[in-house]
Amino acid sequence: MAKKSSIEKNNRRRKMVERLAPKREALKAIIMNQDAPIEERFRAQLQLSGMPRNSSKTRVRNRCEVTGRPRAYYRKLKMSRIALRELGNNGQVPGVVKSSW
């Protein structure tokens, strides 16, 4: 089980990304617009760099929803390999069958 503080920190980052995503997208559109004046693009770049770092989508870490483990994460199931194995062995994941050959 991951530390509660790490899980909560990641949840705060998710909320901040969701809240500030429209503003970041608008600033990025101004920056990438070649027709806009260079001063306006530079001002948008400064505003974007002044925003909190945790508002960037790349700062969010995929974590297992069962244990909070940050590695070996399956996106489709939103859980780690260890949690998947435990729940699969208990028969709690639909469609997962223990293999034997």
LINZI-V555397 format. One record per backbone hydrogen bond with DSSP energy under -1.0 kcal/mol. CO is the residue of the C=O (numbers start at 0). NH is the residue of the N-H. E is the energy in kcal/mol with one decimal. If there is no record, write none. Layout:
((CO & NH & E) (CO & NH & E))
This chain:
((2 & 6 & -1.8) (3 & 7 & -2.7) (4 & 8 & -2.3) (5 & 9 & -1.9) (6 & 10 & -2.0) (7 & 11 & -2.4) (8 & 12 & -2.0) (9 & 13 & -2.2) (10 & 14 & -2.1) (11 & 15 & -2.3) (12 & 16 & -2.7) (13 & 17 & -2.3) (14 & 18 & -2.3) (15 & 19 & -2.5) (16 & 20 & -1.1) (19 & 23 & -2.2) (20 & 24 & -2.5) (21 & 25 & -2.2) (22 & 26 & -2.3) (23 & 27 & -2.5) (24 & 28 & -2.2) (25 & 29 & -1.8) (26 & 30 & -2.3) (27 & 31 & -2.4) (36 & 40 & -2.1) (37 & 41 & -2.4) (38 & 42 & -2.4) (39 & 43 & -2.2) (40 & 44 & -2.1) (41 & 45 & -2.2) (42 & 46 & -2.2) (43 & 47 & -2.4) (44 & 48 & -2.3) (45 & 49 & -1.3) (51 & 54 & -1.5) (52 & 55 & -1.8) (55 & 58 & -1.5) (56 & 59 & -1.2) (63 & 67 & -1.1) (66 & 1 & -2.0) (68 & 63 & -2.2) (71 & 80 & -1.6) (73 & 77 & -1.9) (73 & 78 & -1.1) (77 & 64 & -2.1) (78 & 73 & -2.8) (79 & 83 & -2.3) (80 & 84 & -2.1) (81 & 85 & -2.3) (82 & 86 & -2.7) (83 & 87 & -2.5) (84 & 88 & -2.6) (85 & 89 & -1.5) (86 & 91 & -2.9) (92 & 95 & -1.6))
